[in-house]
Amino acid sequence: MNNFDVVIIGGGTAGLILARELGKKKHKTLVLDRKKDLLEFSFNTLGSFLNLKEFDLTEGVVAQEINTISLHSKNMKRKVKSDLYILDKKKVHIELLNSLDPEYVVIKTGIDIKSITKKNNTFTTVIDKNKEAYFGKIFIDASGTNAVISKKVGLRSKKVDLATGVEYNVKYLGNPAEGHLLIGKVYQGGYGWIFPLKNQRAIIGFGTFDDEIVKGLKERLHKILELPNIKKLVVKDNEKVEGGSIPITPVLDKFVLHNLVCVGDSVSQVNPIVGEGYKFIFEAALIASKAIHKSLENKNLNHLTEYETDWKNRFLLNYQRSKRSQERFFKYSQNNFLMDYILFLSKFVSDKRAVRSLSGEYGLDKV
Ligand SMILES: Cc1cc2nc3c(=O)[nH]c(=O)nc-3n(C[C@H](O)[C@H](O)[C@H](O)COP(=O)(O)OP(=O)(O)OC[C@H]3O[C@@H](n4cnc5c(N)ncnc54)[C@H](O)[C@@H]3O)c2cc1C
């Protein structure tokens, strides 16, 4: 199969769900990824408020179901009743790979894309590191944090702030249905999480977008592990560190240039407030797939910008609000007293509203 309708750079979260949707609509789609094995990741578990059915995923991808999220500052604890999934990243991606239509979707691994070529106002090929060219009618940058094309064409700035996180898989002594978020100076001024798994295991992680703190991330997580309240919850029993980075940019809303469409971390579609990417990227990919389908059906690339319009209608206000909250939280995280006070005040906010803020879905308040 040659002459692809769509060439997707990146077979991660965004690329695979987009390939699935385009395959369903019988568009010839080529997915290129620089990794040799699409199921190799630098971390393996995720927390998500997503609705599995909405994205055609089964319960098989769930590592643990959570019904309570506990927010911890130095001296305060606020329990919020909420459903949250801890997802097994590998299982999510296996389900996505199995759902691709082999008649329409081709995956090539070990292909490291380096550039894109343009003739007049149309992108014509992407070129890999061996100078091999791949042709398509529409190109998708789904290359994640690397943002290989979106940076080149100016849809994302070249210098980008990153939030970086490290994680350990540890023994868990707490309630398996209770997840934990750790905020405040006592938690090293960053942002920590404990995601319970099955069999009395959990993931404990710590992340920040402060350049100074990033330098000693692992050592800071070790200090968190020594705190008495954390020692009651987890025991570190191995040395394997997992982790990675998420782009923290100002909120972007331009994702299309001519016949190039960008989805996922390549244009920073992670919700700023808790760094949740999956739900938001899945939904953005579904929105993008509709605009791509319409463009190909009507042979009119102008429809591609409907992705931007629909994304803005669905997400822009939520993202702007999440970004402001993220910036405020970062400031308050440097002060234990302030964070305690905020958690105390949060007790007057209903669980439902607290979950809306945590999940970055403020807009639902208006429904
Ligand atoms: C430590 C950490 C914890 C996180 N926790 C959560 C969480 O709890 N919940 C949540 O929802 N989200 C979480 N996220 C965010 C989420 O993982 C990302 O937002 C999401 O995976 C991004 O998807 P993507 O498809 O844009 O990029 P990716 O999934 O990273 O896929 C990009 C793909 O592009 C390929 N690629 C890159 N460059 C090239 C190139 N030049 N040529 C060809 N291929 C290329 C890569 O190999 C990769 O396969 C976390 C992220 C990190 C780092």
The ligand as a Tripos MOL2 file, in Angstrom:
@<TRIPOS>MOLECULE
LIG
   53    58     1     0     0
SMALL
NO_CHARGES

@<TRIPOS>ATOM
      1 C1          6.0550   11.0750   34.0100 C.3       1 LIG1
      2 C2          4.7590   11.3310   33.3110 C.ar      1 LIG1
      3 C3          3.5660   11.0640   33.9680 C.ar      1 LIG1
      4 C4          2.3540   11.2740   33.3100 C.ar      1 LIG1
      5 N1          1.2100   10.9750   33.9750 N.ar      1 LIG1
      6 C5          0.0340   11.0850   33.3180 C.ar      1 LIG1
      7 C6         -1.1710   10.6890   33.9680 C.ar      1 LIG1
      8 O1         -1.1610   10.2760   35.1370 O.2       1 LIG1
      9 N2         -2.3250   10.7820   33.2600 N.ar      1 LIG1
     10 C7         -2.3680   11.2240   31.9580 C.ar      1 LIG1
     11 O2         -3.4530   11.2530   31.3640 O.2       1 LIG1
     12 N3         -1.2380   11.6360   31.3400 N.ar      1 LIG1
     13 C8         -0.0560   11.5720   31.9780 C.ar      1 LIG1
     14 N4          1.0910   11.9740   31.3630 N.ar      1 LIG1
     15 C9          0.9820   12.6360   30.0510 C.3       1 LIG1
     16 C10         0.7740   11.6660   28.9010 C.3       1 LIG1
     17 O3          1.5880   10.5440   29.0560 O.3       1 LIG1
     18 C11         1.1250   12.3730   27.5860 C.3       1 LIG1
     19 O4          0.4170   13.5970   27.5390 O.3       1 LIG1
     20 C12         0.7560   11.5470   26.3590 C.3       1 LIG1
     21 O5          1.3630   10.2810   26.4010 O.3       1 LIG1
     22 C13         1.2200   12.2710   25.1160 C.3       1 LIG1
     23 O6          0.8180   11.5540   23.9840 O.3       1 LIG1
     24 P1          1.4280   11.8890   22.5540 P.3       1 LIG1
     25 O7          0.8430   10.9100   21.5990 O.co2     1 LIG1
     26 O8          1.2900   13.3230   22.2590 O.co2     1 LIG1
     27 O9          2.9700   11.6000   22.7390 O.3       1 LIG1
     28 P2          3.6710   10.1960   23.0060 P.3       1 LIG1
     29 O10         2.7250    9.2140   23.6030 O.co2     1 LIG1
     30 O11         4.9220   10.5190   23.7280 O.co2     1 LIG1
     31 O12         4.0150    9.6650   21.5410 O.3       1 LIG1
     32 C14         4.9360   10.3030   20.7060 C.3       1 LIG1
     33 C15         5.5140    9.2550   19.7820 C.3       1 LIG1
     34 O13         6.2500    9.9200   18.7560 O.3       1 LIG1
     35 C16         7.4450    9.2210   18.5200 C.3       1 LIG1
     36 N5          8.4200   10.1720   17.9590 N.ar      1 LIG1
     37 C17         9.0090   11.2200   18.5740 C.ar      1 LIG1
     38 N6          9.8290   11.8560   17.7330 N.ar      1 LIG1
     39 C18         9.7620   11.1980   16.5490 C.ar      1 LIG1
     40 C19        10.3970   11.3700   15.2920 C.ar      1 LIG1
     41 N7         11.2800   12.3470   15.0860 N.pl3     1 LIG1
     42 N8         10.1020   10.5140   14.2870 N.ar      1 LIG1
     43 C20         9.2250    9.4910   14.4860 C.ar      1 LIG1
     44 N9          8.6150    9.2710   15.6710 N.ar      1 LIG1
     45 C21         8.8640   10.1230   16.6850 C.ar      1 LIG1
     46 C22         7.8450    8.6980   19.8970 C.3       1 LIG1
     47 O14         8.7100    7.5720   19.7660 O.3       1 LIG1
     48 C23         6.4920    8.3240   20.4900 C.3       1 LIG1
     49 O15         6.1270    6.9890   20.2460 O.3       1 LIG1
     50 C24         2.3270   11.7830   31.9710 C.ar      1 LIG1
     51 C25         3.5300   12.0490   31.3100 C.ar      1 LIG1
     52 C26         4.7310   11.8390   31.9680 C.ar      1 LIG1
     53 C27         5.9850   12.1180   31.2270 C.3       1 LIG1
@<TRIPOS>BOND
     1     1     2 1
     2     2     3 ar
     3     2    52 ar
     4     3     4 ar
     5     4     5 ar
     6     4    50 ar
     7     5     6 ar
     8     6     7 ar
     9     6    13 1
    10     7     8 2
    11     7     9 ar
    12     9    10 ar
    13    10    11 2
    14    10    12 ar
    15    12    13 ar
    16    13    14 ar
    17    14    15 1
    18    14    50 ar
    19    15    16 1
    20    16    17 1
    21    16    18 1
    22    18    19 1
    23    18    20 1
    24    20    21 1
    25    20    22 1
    26    22    23 1
    27    23    24 1
    28    24    25 2
    29    24    26 1
    30    24    27 1
    31    27    28 1
    32    28    29 2
    33    28    30 1
    34    28    31 1
    35    31    32 1
    36    32    33 1
    37    33    34 1
    38    33    48 1
    39    34    35 1
    40    35    36 1
    41    35    46 1
    42    36    37 ar
    43    36    45 ar
    44    37    38 ar
    45    38    39 ar
    46    39    40 ar
    47    39    45 ar
    48    40    41 1
    49    40    42 ar
    50    42    43 ar
    51    43    44 ar
    52    44    45 ar
    53    46    47 1
    54    46    48 1
    55    48    49 1
    56    50    51 ar
    57    51    52 ar
    58    52    53 1
@<TRIPOS>SUBSTRUCTURE
     1 LIG1         1 GROUP 0 **** ****
